């Protein structure tokens, strides 16, 4: 099993205040990339929001393959968004991509 850092981009199409963003950050905490060596070295935050309301979610996912990690990360990101009350019309996600691999191999 390998730990992958997966990046999932998205866009807030509805008004998302600071409180909702903070709740989303807490919902993402169990898969925070800071728990990997890469995250500690690169100070990867689980949620980054830009001025134009685009955002990036970075997750640490354990999986056997990169495609499985991307699929799992997309599911986790979607679940966190739903947990704070945002659906796929208010926060559509782009394709998940591997942006790092944390392995002892």
Secondary structure, 3 states (H helix, E strand, C coil): CEEEEEEEEEEECCCCCHHHHHHHHHHHHHHEHHHCHHHHHHCCCCEEECCCCEEEEEEEEEECCHHHHHHHHHHHHHHHHHHCCCCCCCEEEEEEEEEEEECCC
